[in-house]
Amino acid sequence: MTQADESTSAAARRGLERARRRRGVLAAASATCVLCLVLVVVFADRARRADEASLPGRLAAVELLGFADLALNSGARWLRHPSQVEPAAAMADLPAALDSEPAGGAIAPPVQVLGAGARDVEVVRGPLP
Amino acid sequence: MKRHIALLDYALGALKRRGRRNLAIVFGLAVVVGSFAAVLFLTDALRAEFARSIDVTPDLTVQRVVAGRPALIESSASDGLRSLPGVRSARARIWGYLFIPSLEANVTIVGRREGELGAALATGVVSGRDIDEAVPGEAIVGQALAQRLGLHLGDGLAVPQAQEIRVLEVVGLFEGDSAIHTADVIVVSETDARGLLSVPEDQATDIAVALTTPDEAGVVANRAVQDLGSVRVLDKRLLRRTYELTFDARGGLLAAALVPALIALLLLAWERLTGLGEVERREIGVLKAIGWGISDVLTARMWESAIIAVFGAALGLVGAYLFVFVGGAPGLSAALFGWSTLYPELDLVPAVDAAQLASLLGAVVVPFVAVSIVPAFQAAAIDPDRAMRGLR
């Protein structure tokens, strides 16, 4: 075998070695990705199971209140219980329609409008007389 | 198989040679997939929570409508409704809102009778004890409200009325599990609720109707409208659909706002993949000169795109999950929920199914791989002689 042949085969070996290493890296990265996705599924399943345990309590609270609306809008009266106050609320969310609340707004609406005439509460430390 | 492994080797080498560019595309793809997935995760979790809860609410809710707006209804209307066939129970409810200026928020006042809290106390969702109707001013308070006001069991809350100040004593607290429904709620006796909300003795906010057969909701609703005149009857089954639409619309709007980001990413990918550099052209020229066919070059380039797409999408999905269910979706939740100051501490439960995930990946990853086909074909069709001589 000539020197040129030897250097060519050495280069080919190095090339093969590099390719093998890259395949190893790809396999490791793929395994990490799959593991992360599996972990997400496992955690999601665990969260669902934990939720099953607390569900009776939440349902008892909903049954007590009488409505299932989520407590996400305490600023606007007409949106705290859309199912009760504005059953067609979904229709107010058409694209380009004026939003009935400043959803996503960095600046809150003028609260004087929401609380016109309202008087403030005061905390009285217990025990009460 | 051997051919594909060899082409994969080449694709990996090419990915490494253009490492920074490919990392940027993986990152961009992860951000776009993650943004879409976060909207999907959040919307579905909220929709599922509502769907789980609505089963225990009244089948029908009857509201008086005056001038097209909900108004108080006569409590006696519940007697007429109770006598209708198919009606199991009809109950006049007292509830409403009280604005608290210092919180810049409305709290929901709910009037309940003694003993109705039995199930809530038994499940532990309420700590403390039941309200005693004989003692005026006893209240059970939602968690977010109690935290904002610094209220504990035994404390009092002085609520100004028209002529007097009514002091509510906190005898119970809703626990964190139920915060998504009870964060801003104060449950008091019906008498206190009437006083706080200025509801006259013979009137109520609405009437909750439970049916023996929920399928008869339409018939009973028609009878209620006939008998009571100007009323609006809310059917639980329709409300379920309406609420789903509300979240669909909000989630859809947010997702629509993200479409430009997807388009921008596809344009970026197109620009990056079409702009073959001198070195790449020469490389492809050499490969074709030593015997690579168009399909070989095409396959190698597709491997590159597929690896970028798969890793970008996986990174985006995992990131979105952590962002929504571990981090509580900061920023995004504000856009989806709307303005409020009494946000509950959300303990959202994942509710996305495989079909939705598949459609999400299809909407982002498939266009990404598709957009790389044309540049790949252009690269594969290079004339080797011209490419090696550096000619265009």
Interface residues (C-beta under 8 A of the other chain):
Chain A: R18 A19 R22 R23 V25 L26 A29 S30 C33 C36 L37 V40 F43 A44 A47 R48 D51 S54 L55 P56 G57 R58 L59 A60 A61 V62 E63 L64 L65 G66 F67 A68 D69 L70 A71 L72 N73 S74 G75 A76 R77 L79 R80 H81 P82 S83 Q84 V85 P87 A88 A89 A90 D93 L94 P95 E101 P102 A103 G104 G105 A108 P109 V111 L114 G115 A118 R119 D120 V121 E122 V123 V124 R125 G126 P127 L128
Chain B: I5 L8 D9 L12 G13 K16 L46 E49 F50 R52 S53 I54 D55 V56 T57 P58 T61 Q63 P70 R93 W95 Y97 L98 F99 I100 P101 S102 E104 A105 N106 V107 T108 V110 R112 E116 L117 A119 A120 A122 T123 G124 V125 V126 G142 A144 L149 G150 L151 H152 L153 G154 D155 G156 L157 A158 V159 P160 I165 V167 E169 V170 F174 E175 D177 S178 A179 I180 H181 T182 A183 D184 V185 V187 D206 A208 R232 L234 L238 L239 T242 Y243 L245 T246 D248 A249 R250 L253 A256 I307 V310 F311 A314 L315 L317 V318 Y321 F325 A334 A335 L336 F337 G338 W339 S340 T341 L342 Y343 P344 V349 P350 A351
